[in-house]
Amino acid sequence: MSDTVEIKPISARCKVCGGKLVNDWLRGVCVCENCGNKWDLSDMITDFADYSRVVEKIKRAHELLEDTDSSASAGQALVLFKSAESDCTRFNDAYGAELSAVCKKGKEQAGIIGHYAAAKSYFEKENYIKAHDEFKKAGGFKDSEEYLFKCDDGIKIQRKKRIPYAVIIGLVLPAVLTIVLHLKIGIDFWPCVAIFLASAAGAAYAVYLEGVLSIIIEILSFIVAVPLLLLLLLSYGFGMNITTASRISIGVPLLIVAVIAVLAERKQ
């Protein structure tokens, strides 16, 4: 036994030549494919009022999509299209199927415009990597292809400026690793130098490329930067014992963070 619901065919035909009518739901008219005559949908479709709620939602959604630079409008339009599509399920005729198809196409358009609007926002903030990804998802909508080239140029310029920063950040974690390997594990000096250079190059390159790995390296680098500087200052600058210097270097930053947290809690 089939679960498919039988769809009632469209019975309306052109009043002049009897040709097939094509419905333009947004304009509220139907056009004869044969002779080109037009009529209002409300005059040609029996019980047109039953479809009016769905049609109004679709019209409102299309109005929202006229603002191609607003992600919020695209999101609202998408909600309206989904709601209208849900309403279409109560119709089991060809008109309902047509409206459902209009909603499906509208959802696709809303998604594209949403990506385009987000891309424009990222581009204005000079976040060219995210802008590039969103413009690609826009599927060539409007001037997306032109903006993709602009994003490529922006990424190249930003990465050139990022090189000194990437080099500096890339040194922190390898330096800590080398100190631990040499002082705690007892690995010889020159192997430690080789490990340091290789890991520093890899870390700097990851920061240069940006992305998730870059964020992790940056966060960890900032976390260990203060203890590392204190360790170097105490052990080499003041000649303090390495064990004592290590304890102070780790303990003092933790103590400062704890004090700040307590003071912030009291202010609240």
N, C-alpha and C positions, 0 to 999 in steps of 0.2 A: 504494500500500500504506500503510495507516494505522499510525502509531506508538503509538496509544492502547492502553493495557493494559486488557483487559476486567476489570471489577471484579465479583467474585463476590457475588451478593445474599445478604442475611441470610435464613437458613432458620428461625430460632427463632420460635415463635409461642406465644401464651398457652395454657397447659395447660387452662384452664377454658373459654374461649370461642373460642380460636383467633385472637384479635385481634392487632393489631400491637403489638410491644413497643418501648418507648422506653428506651434505655439511659442510666442515670445513672452514669457511670464513676467519679466522685468518691466516691459513696456505695456503689458496688459492687452496685447493684441495677438491675433492669429493671422497668418498670411498664407494665401493659396499658392502652392508650389507651381500650379499650372498657369493661372491667369494673373496672379499677383495682387488680387483684391484683399483688403484688410477688414477685419471686424474686431470689435471689442470681445475679449474673452468672456466677459460677463454676459454678453448676448448669445454667445455660441455654446457655452458649457452649462449644462443643466446643473443646478445647485452649485453654482460657482462660489457662493458664500462659504461652502464647506471647506474650500481650499484657500480662502482669503487670509486666514491666520498664518498659514505656512508661507504664502506669497509675501505677506508683510514682513515676516522675519527675514526672508531671503533678500528683499529690497533693502531693509535696514542694514543687513550684513554687507551688501555691496556698497552701500553709501559709506560705511566705515572703511572699506578697502580703498576708497579714493585717496585717503591719506596714507601714501605708501611709505612715509617716514616715521610712522608710529607703530611700535610693537604692541602697545596697549590696544589700539584700534583693531589691529590684526587679531589679537587674542579675543577681543569681544566678538568680532565677526565669526571667528571659529566656533565660539560657543553658540552663537545664533544658528549657524549652519548645522551644527550637531543637533540642536533642539528641533529645528525644522525637519531634519532628516528623521528624527525619532517620531515626529508627528505624522510623517508620511506613511509610517507602518500601519496606520489604521485605515488607509485606503488600499483597496485591492484592484484598482483599475489602472489604465495606462497613464492617466493624468498623474496619479500618485507616483508611478514609476518615473515619469518625466521629472517631476519635482525632486524626487530622490536623487536622480542623476545630476540635476542642477546643484543640489546641496553637496554632493560628492566633489564635483568640479570646484565649487566654491571653497570647500575645505582645503583642497590642494592649493588654490590660489592664496588663501589666507596664510597657509604655511610658508609659501614662497615669500610673500610680502613681509611676514614676520621675520624671516631670516634676513631679508634685504634691509628692513628697518634696524634690526639689531646690528647688522654690519655697518650701516651708516653711523650709528652711535659709537661703535668701537673705533671706526676710522677717525671720527672727530676727536676722540680721546687719544689718538695716536697709538692705539693698541692694534697694530697692523696684523699681527698673527691671528688673533681672534676674528678681526674684520675679514681677513682672507678666507678663513674657514666658513664664515657665514655667507660671504658673497658666492662661494662655490655652491653652497646649499641652495642659493636663490636661483640657480639654474639658468643664468643668463638673463634674468629679469632686468628690464630697463638698461641702465649703464653698468651692470655688474661686471662685465668683462673689462671695461675700461678701469674700473676701480680695482680689479684684481692686479692689473699691471702697476697701478699706483701703490698698492699694498706691498708688492714684491720690491719696489724701489724703496719704500719706507722701511721694510724689514732689513734690507741690505745696509741702509744708512744707520739704523739703530744698532745693528750688530757690530758695525765698525766702531761705534762709540762705546759699545759694551766690552770691547776687548780688554782695556785696562782694568775694569771692574772684575771681569771674569778671571783675569790673571791673579788679582789680589785675593779674591774669595777662594780661588782654587788652591791657594797655598796653605790655608788655615788647617783643614782636616789632614792633609798629608803631613804637615809639620807635626801635628799631635801624634799621628800614627808612627812617624819616624822616631820621635822621642820615646814613645812607649816601647817600640821594638828594640831600640838601642839600650835604653836605661833599665827597662824592666825584664825584657826577654834575653838581652845580651847579644843581639845580632851585631856583627862587626860594622864599623863605620861606613865603608864603601858600599856594601850591599844595601845599607839603609839609605845612602844617597841615591842609589839607582831606584829603589822603591819610591823614594820621595819624588824624584823627577817624573817617573812614570805616572804615579797617582796624581801629582799636581797637574800634569798635562791633561789627563783624563777628566779631572774635576773641572778645570778651567774650560775645557771644550764643552762639557755638559752645561755649565753655566752660560757659556756663549750661545748655545743653541736654545736655551730657555726650556720650558716644559716642566713636568712634574719632578723629574730628577733634579733639575736646577733649583727648584723651590726647596727640596729636601736638603740639598747641599748648602744653600744659603742660610736656612734656618739653623742647621747644625753648626755651621761656621760661626754664626753670630753667638750661638750658645757657648761655644768653646773659646771664642776669641779672647774674652776678658780673662778667664783662668790661664790661658796660654801666655798672655802678655805679663800677667802677674808672676807666673812661674819663671819666665825669662828674666824679669826685673829682679826678683828676689834671689834667684840662684846665681845668675851671672853678674847682675849689677851690685848686689850686696853680699855675694859669696855665701848665701845661706845654704844649709844642708838641703839636698834635693827632696828628701822625704818630707821635711818640715815645710819647704817651699810649696810642695804639691798639696799638702793638707790646707795650707793657708789659701792657696790659689783657688781651690775648690770650695772651701768653707766660707770665705769672705763673700763671694758673689751670692751664694745660697742664703747667707745671713741677711744680706742687703735686700734680696727679693722677699724674704720672709717678713722683714721689718716693713717694707713698702706695702705688702699685702695686708698686714695687721693695721697699719695706719689708714689704708683705704677702707678697710672694713669698719673701723671706728667712725670715720667721716660719714659713712652711710647710715 
